[in-house]
């Protein structure tokens, strides 16, 4: 009988090709999100919530031991969470009432004396004292004890993804190990900016966070868990993550709308002793820059001589603009729901005004149709259908189009090419040139943790972008192959090693 000392998170389906990737993550995962948005009860069908239990204690090793027991005896995917002994009861109540959405039950039996008089307003079982039948009390149901054959699924990618999530009960679970492992990465979201759907809520965001956790495991052997937080009050979100800091090795922020995402990321980076990374900022910016560098090599243009228009000035658009400027771009123009971003624009918040000071050097105004004229590069991180063929026709010779909105891009590749686009990339795995932050976050997190690096700097991001771009040899570069394959298993390992060697302690 093995002696279990830890656990790892693993995918419920083998992610070994682009078809599997499209079902576990984008574009297929959105179908489960929308089902849950329509009917919150569907979360127990399309995610692993029905078999996930949070074990909360004052000591991580005690919580881990309890989690191992629940998995080995009852097949429950139990996650150890730890809070400090001096936590206020009101803060623990706040935390539990906002993270419970990820779980079918909360196990507080290890701190039963502390919580005995707290009335938790949640709609799942909360264990405060021992019960004769834990499995029955929790109501946990273990699903997908065998690996699914996704070739048996029927329909289009959305329908097949929905079937996969229903049959497997989500896409990630735990597995006991004889060796201790690093604490998991928390994939944190409040559900305010999920894929291209916007604010659909934290519960409906869980399929995306489970997909991220599965990809952490598949690509870099990193353990991660969905940690969606119900509140959309940024101060409460920050406090809750701070309360559980000792439960995790790093914080992976995801799908949090701007401008709150900037305050959340900045505050947590300053106050936590573990790495904090906002995927929509750091990772998207890195992979976009990598793709742009190789695209420019193909069209024989220099970054500093190009005009770049970015639609979407939230987390992703802002970060992309900043990294492009750091890499040497001189003429970057941002366009958001209120139009062109320029100095002194009345609708600018403090973050957009800061960007306005270093972008749009010619103070261009007008519609997207007007400012796209003579642009060399279009980068869309906004919404589907925003870019028209007529706009593409107004761009400079050999235009480069990165239409990255998911699941529907700003313009479909065939339409863009019909209008004269030379290189087209999307965020989807069912088109060539997938600009997917999957190429970034597994290796970046692994590098940060292995190198004991807390802060993600612009130099680290630039180094990662250059390394990713260099993974495609010059003689391999084509208009349909500007970026390494999203499932390239060497890339995360090489990226993490490069980060450790250059920036590690």
Buried (B, 14 or more C-beta within 10 A) or exposed (E): EEEBBBBBBBBBBEBEEBBBBBBBBBBBBBBBBBBBBEEEEBBBBBBBBBBBBBBBBBBBEBBBBBBBBBBBEBBBBBBBBBBEEEBEEEBBBBBBBBBBBBBBBBBBBBBEEBBEEBEBEBEBBBBBEEEEEBBEBBBBEBBBEEEBEBEEBEEEBBEBBBBBBBBBBBBBBBBBBEEEBBBBBBBBBBBBBBBBBEBBBBBBBBBBBBBBBBBBBBBBBBBBBBBBBBBBBBEBBBBBBBBBBBBBBBBBBBBBBBBBBBBBBEBBBEEBEBBBBBBBBBBBBBBBBBBBBBBBBBBEBEBEEBBBBBBBBBBBBBBBBBBBBBBEBBBBBBBBEEBBBBEEBEEBEEBBBBBBEEBBEEEBEEEBEEBBBEBBBBBBBBBBBBBBBEBBEBBBEBBBBBBBBBBBBBBBBEBBBEBBBBBBBBBBBBBBBBBBBBBBBBBBBBBBBBBEBBEBEBEBBBBBBBBBBBBBEEEEBEBEBBBBBBBBEEBBBBBBBBBBEEBBE
